Amino acid sequence: MDYYFYTTLALAVAILKIFKIHILVIVVALCKSINGVIIKTKKGETRILKKKDK
């Protein structure tokens, strides 16, 4: 019983941390989207490619 409780608690904390990170990434991406292109990789990572001036 205790193992299940702690596992659930750990998952909840991890999800909250990931959620906070995603919020920060979204905010930063929105700020930088003016200067670049946002690309989401298959792994879920968000990458920002800056436009190359010709």
N, C-alpha and C positions, 0 to 999 in steps of 0.2 A: 504493500500500500504506500509506504513512504517513498519508495523508489519511483512509483508512478507520479506521485505528487511533485517530487523534485524535478522529474523529467519535464512535466507539464510547465512548471514554473520557469525552468531554464529555457524552454521553447518560447514561452511568452516574452521573457526578457530579450531573447535573441531577436524575435520578431519586432519588438519595440525599437531595439537598436537599429535594425535594418531599415525600419520605417523612417526613423529620424534621419538616417544617412540618406535615404532616397529623397526626403523632403529637401535636405540641404543640396543634394545633387540637382534636383529640379530647379531650385532657386538660382543656383550658380549657372545652370544651363540656360535659364531664361535670361539672365544678365548677359551671358556671353553669346547668346544666339544671334544677337545683332551683328557680331563680328565673325561668326562662324556657322558651321553646319553641325547639328547634333546627330550622332549615329549611335544607335543602341546595338551592341553586339549580341550574339546568341547566348553568351554567358550571363547577360543581364547588366553588363558594364555599360556605362554611358561615356562615350568619347566625343570630344568636340574637335572638329577639324576646322581650322581657320582657312578662310578663303584666300587663295593665292592671287595677289595682284598681278595683272598682266601688263 
